[in-house]
Each structure stands twice: as structure tokens, then as C-alpha cells.
Amino acid sequence: MIQKSPYKFFLLTLLLILLDQGVKLAVHFYMAPGFAGQVKLAGDWLKLHYVLNPGMAFGMQLGHEYGKLLLSIFRLFAMVGIGYYLVNLAHRGAPNGLLWAMAMILAGAVGNVIDSTFYGVFLNNAPYGSPTPWFHGQVIDMIFIDVWEGFIPEWVPVWGGQYYSTPIFNIADSCIFVGVCIILFFQRRFFGEPPIEDSLLPASGPDATNAAVLPASELLDQNEHPATQEPGDDVIETTDENSQQPTPESAVTEEETKRLE
């Protein structure tokens, strides 16, 4: 496969990060939290709704005292790992669709890492009682697809009897979700059989880099003194273009001359 440069895919990552952070900061400075500042974009089902998320994507949380800190550290390692994997895939010549999807996932991971790491300090939105504002910032969510809300029936395990509404998320969450869906939908194309040009190549064979090149003098010696032919070898007769071979016309002429004499 042909190696590809990862820079254009990192450019998409950078653009999505800037878009994500720009929207989050605009919502923080120009919208009121909760229903008071809610803005309808498409009827009653698509809205801008400013909420703070102390946990993971779509409002999920880790129920532990140090859950937020562990989540922030995990996001940092995930960000580095995804970036390294993207570079590795590009150098291996992976399909562009897979690389674009990985770039979107990386953008989502970095966007939420920025929130968790810095927003507690610069936006002062760390939850009350946090041991430190660093790595305890709350993620800003604003995209609300209001499809259904209400109380979950009591017979549902774990969540029964609780009030529930469709999740509120942000652009970083959307990038992760869309990138993962692309990989799942096209996994056969991304991770299937190698391209035809690669599959036709032999798995093992002589290494062209180790091939020996004979000097011109040795090559001439071999042409002048060919190796002894082994029994059973095919014989290829060659004739010298300059050698004088009698033609049928010349042979007839010689016979008639002898008869006349």
C-alpha cells in the first residue's frame, strides 16, 4: 500500500475542535442555562439548551469520589492513543474513510479533554467540593433533540421510576458518535481483504534488494564460453546472420553447371 500523509486528517481534527470550542464558548457567554435560555432551532424537537455535564458523553457519570479525575486522565490517554493510531493507519495506507472517521473521533476526544482540563479554572464551572479545579471542569452541552421525556416505568431495572429525557450533547460528542458509526457500517471495507494489487504479490520470494549484478566482463565470458549442456536440456540452434548459407536457387544453378561441364 502507498503511505499517506496524516496532516490533512489532523487538519479536519483541528477544524472540528475549533468549531466545538467556539460553539461551547458562545453558549457559555451568550445563553442562560436551563429552560430560561432555551432556543428552538426546528420546532419543538431540536433546540439549543445550555447544561453542564460533569461526567461522560450524553450526561453519563462515574459514581465515585475520584470518578471525574479518572475520567479526565482516561480521556488524555485516549487522545494520545487515537492520535498515534491515526498516524500508524496513514503510514500503512489505510482507506481514507477510516482515516476521516478516526480524525472525527480524535476531535471529539480532544474537545472534551479541553473542557475537563481547563474549564474548571478559566470558566470556574468545576462542581462544588472538587479537590481542585484542574481536571474537574464540566463539559458544556447544548444540542437537545427533544423526542421524548417522562418517567420510566417502575418495572424497568436500574432506571425504573426515574425521570428521563433524550440526552443533551455537544459537537465533540457528535464527532465521536458519527466516527464510530462510520467505522461500524463500513468495517468490511476498512478491515476486509487487502487490495487486489497487494493480494497478487507472493507472500515470500527472492528479495530484489539482495539480487547480485554480474560485471560486464563476466557476462561476456559466459556468452563466449557457455556452460556445458546437460542431457535433456532444450537445444536452441542459432545461426549467424553473416554466415553464407546456400539458397535453393544457388543450389540449382551449381547442379546445372556441373551437367553442362
Beta strands, then each sheet from edge to edge (+ up, - down):
strand 1: 39-42
strand 2: 46-53
strand 3: 139-145
strand 4: 149-151
strand 5: 163-165
strand 6: 168-169
sheet 1: 1+ 2- 3+ 6-
sheet 2: 4+ 5-
end
